[in-house]
Amino acid sequence: MKPEKRDYSIHDVQVSLDRKKATVTLRDDFGSMVFVNSFPFDPPGEQTESQLRSLALSEAREILKRASQAI
């Protein structure tokens, strides 16, 4: 049985530059959540909050791609 396709949206993005970590949370319309927790995140140079969020989302996307290949 093929699982139904669900659309996820960004629920939360947290960046901790002092700990050099980021966490991204995605949520679907049914309340299911996907977490990419505490992944290494240490972008070079000065970044705006918007740029940090974008970089964290890009890194989480790559992590999820690699994880999906392992399944």
PESULJO-V945251 format. One record per residue. RES is the residue in three letters. SS is DSSP state (h for helix, s for strand, l for the rest). PSI is psi in degrees with one decimal (none if undefined). NEAR is the number of other C-alpha atoms within 10 Angstrom. Layout:
res:RES ss:SS psi:PSI near:NEAR
res:RES ss:SS psi:PSI near:NEAR
//
This chain:
res:MET ss:l psi:126.5 near:3
res:LYS ss:l psi:128.7 near:4
res:PRO ss:l psi:149.6 near:5
res:GLU ss:l psi:148.0 near:6
res:LYS ss:l psi:131.6 near:6
res:ARG ss:l psi:143.3 near:11
res:ASP ss:l psi:124.7 near:10
res:TYR ss:s psi:147.8 near:16
res:SER ss:s psi:161.6 near:12
res:ILE ss:s psi:122.2 near:13
res:HIS ss:s psi:-40.3 near:13
res:ASP ss:s psi:144.8 near:12
res:VAL ss:s psi:123.0 near:17
res:GLN ss:s psi:132.7 near:15
res:VAL ss:s psi:129.2 near:19
res:SER ss:s psi:97.6 near:13
res:LEU ss:l psi:-32.2 near:13
res:ASP ss:l psi:-32.6 near:7
res:ARG ss:l psi:-8.9 near:11
res:LYS ss:l psi:46.5 near:13
res:LYS ss:s psi:157.1 near:16
res:ALA ss:s psi:155.6 near:24
res:THR ss:s psi:134.7 near:19
res:VAL ss:s psi:134.8 near:22
res:THR ss:s psi:129.5 near:18
res:LEU ss:s psi:149.7 near:17
res:ARG ss:s psi:142.5 near:17
res:ASP ss:s psi:178.1 near:14
res:ASP ss:l psi:-17.5 near:10
res:PHE ss:l psi:-1.8 near:9
res:GLY ss:l psi:-2.2 near:9
res:SER ss:l psi:144.0 near:10
res:MET ss:s psi:147.9 near:14
res:VAL ss:s psi:127.6 near:15
res:PHE ss:s psi:135.7 near:14
res:VAL ss:s psi:95.4 near:17
res:ASN ss:s psi:137.4 near:13
res:SER ss:s psi:48.4 near:15
res:PHE ss:s psi:151.3 near:16
res:PRO ss:s psi:132.1 near:15
res:PHE ss:l psi:107.8 near:19
res:ASP ss:l psi:72.9 near:17
res:PRO ss:l psi:146.2 near:13
res:PRO ss:l psi:150.8 near:6
res:GLY ss:l psi:-175.1 near:5
res:GLU ss:l psi:136.3 near:8
res:GLN ss:l psi:149.0 near:11
res:THR ss:l psi:166.3 near:8
res:GLU ss:h psi:-40.5 near:10
res:SER ss:h psi:-41.2 near:9
res:GLN ss:h psi:-40.9 near:12
res:LEU ss:h psi:-43.6 near:20
res:ARG ss:h psi:-46.1 near:18
res:SER ss:h psi:-43.4 near:13
res:LEU ss:h psi:-41.0 near:17
res:ALA ss:h psi:-41.1 near:24
res:LEU ss:h psi:-40.0 near:19
res:SER ss:h psi:-43.4 near:12
res:GLU ss:h psi:-42.3 near:18
res:ALA ss:h psi:-39.5 near:22
res:ARG ss:h psi:-44.2 near:14
res:GLU ss:h psi:-39.7 near:12
res:ILE ss:h psi:-44.9 near:13
res:LEU ss:h psi:-36.6 near:15
res:LYS ss:h psi:-47.2 near:11
res:ARG ss:h psi:-40.4 near:11
res:ALA ss:h psi:-39.3 near:10
res:SER ss:h psi:-27.4 near:9
res:GLN ss:h psi:-23.6 near:7
res:ALA ss:h psi:-14.4 near:7
res:ILE ss:l psi:none near:5
//
